[in-house]
Amino acid sequence: MTALLECSGVDVSYGQVQVLFDVDFAVDEGEIVALLGTNGAGKSTLLKAAAGLVRPAKGTVTFAGGDITGRAADSVARSGVALMPGGKSVFPTLSVDENLRLGGWLVRDDPERLAVARQEVLDLFPILGERRHEMAGDLSGGEQQMLGLAQAFMNRPRLLLIDELSLGLAPTIVGQLFEVVNRIHDSGVTVVLVEQSVNLALNLAKRAVFMEKGEVRFEGPTADLLERPDILRSVFIAAASKTRSGDDRRPYRPSNVTGTEGVVLVCRSVTRRFGGIRAVDEVDLELHEGRILGLIGPNGAGKTTLLDCVSGFLAVDGGRVLLHGEDVSDWSPYRRARAGLGRSFQDARLYPSLTVEETLAVALERHLESRDMAAAALHLPASYESELAIADRVDELVELMGLGAFREKLVSELSTGSRRIVDLACILAQDPSVLLLDEPSSGIAQKETEALGPLLLRVREHTGCSMLVIEHDMSLLSSICDEMVALELGGVIARGTPEDVLSHQRVIESYLGTEEKVIRRSGGRRLAKSRR
């Protein structure tokens, strides 16, 4: 059988950095293929090469028997290839309707066909029809992914390339999207899916291809790979036979914490409105010293908005925020940070042209005892000793975060997962007593996700800081947190131990759904077995 898409001996470079090395990759018509691998493996670059967004330095790309190597992206799209890029794939300042019209650019001269295509995608995603006049940027993350998938499907491609469909989405939304992908495939579309969660991808696709460091390492039927932990472990999973939720590790629990004793962060009836919408609706929560509190909820539930209120980036419309017993509701973000509040964001913004070591040194600037430029230029003792102290602290952070192998690398050369670890190290450079983490596993590969849980526990043991963590990966979050709070439509719907919250009927209905494979994205073999 002739492959619908075939990449033969493909090399791709970005400037002087080669990303793909002699890659052979083929997809037969009618398949769903999962393209897996660690961050930086070259998966997205391979999709871009197939879609005409990057030109291979060597090798050929053929589609439906025709050579499309080096053809412009619009020409490749006209031949029947559609790419849904990872991350943001919509135009945020345009309405849903306008985004769909742009998605149908290939049939824009045929109004009847465009109307039929529009109706088809609205049948797949009814919520988009309800919100067709809203700005795409005002949609939740899940709805934006739906819109991106709808745009890609508007022209009824023969081959649909999807890059990280589940990125940063709630489990119930992931389940809906994967069901739509199955329906699109059943309509006759061939699908290649890049996905960070091996559990999700292998339960959807019939065949998997694993990439590592720009090369294809393994490929085969998913039914065989699900029973081969040696292959999964060697390429992708740090511990395929050991789930995070089922290991023997007990969470650290500080002694003598009762009532309000040891409370480091308090939200009292915190409310935030956007126009007539209550994004955060009278939320109450307490974070105790040395504890980890997990915050879950569907996209648009108000989780990130709550963190913005706590950290001072948004003013509260009602209620108070207390840090170490002091009302900080009117404090600036800078003042709250000086008081011991650290905050990460979903997108780590680091200096791409600095090394990891230099980035950490910059993050430690607030601890410099001497900032005199003349003293630094003349290497006076005060400046010299201050720089030595910073260098020692950089060494400590590198050791704590396991960044020794990346110390001299430029930040721009790191994978997404490694950049997130550097970002976390920069936050720890502040010596925070309370740490707010917004989806720390978003966009990183499963191997790195499974290593993140032990790392966060090690940080907690080493620094003693308390953590408030937003996360969609339930295996990761339930393995590290002492308590969990669930939000819906800006309000608290459940709180308690992870076991109690995750079994709460309202949480299951509104957020988790019922499919274990989309609830626990990491966790290795347990999910594979549950499918059989």
Secondary structure, 3 states (H helix, E strand, C coil): CCCCEEEEEEEEEECCEEEEEEEEEEECCCCEEEEEECCCCCHHHHHHHHHCCCCCCEEEEEECCEECCCCCHHHHHHCCEEEECCCCCCCCCCEHHHHHHHHCHHHCCCHHHHHHHHHHHHHHCHHHHHCCCCEHHHCCHHHHHHHHHHHHHCCCCCEEEEECCCCCCCHHHHHHHHHHHHHHHHCCCEEEEECCCHHHHHHHCCEEEEEECCEEEEEEEHHHHCCCHHHHHHHCCCCCCCCHHHCCCCCCCCCCCCCCCCEEEEEEEEEEEECCEEEEEEEEEEEECCCEEEEECCCCCCHHHHHHHHHCCCCCCEEEEEECCEECCCCCHHHHHHCCEEECCCCCCCCCCCEHHHHHHHHCHHHCCCCCHHHHHCCCHHHHHHHHHHHHHHHHHHHHHCCHHHCCCEHHHCCHHHHHHHHHHHHHCCCCCEEEEECCCCCCCHHHHHHHHHHHHHHHHHHCCEEEEECCCHHHHHHHCCEEEEEECCEEEEEECHHHHHCCHHHHHHHHCCCHHHHCCCCCHHHHHHCC
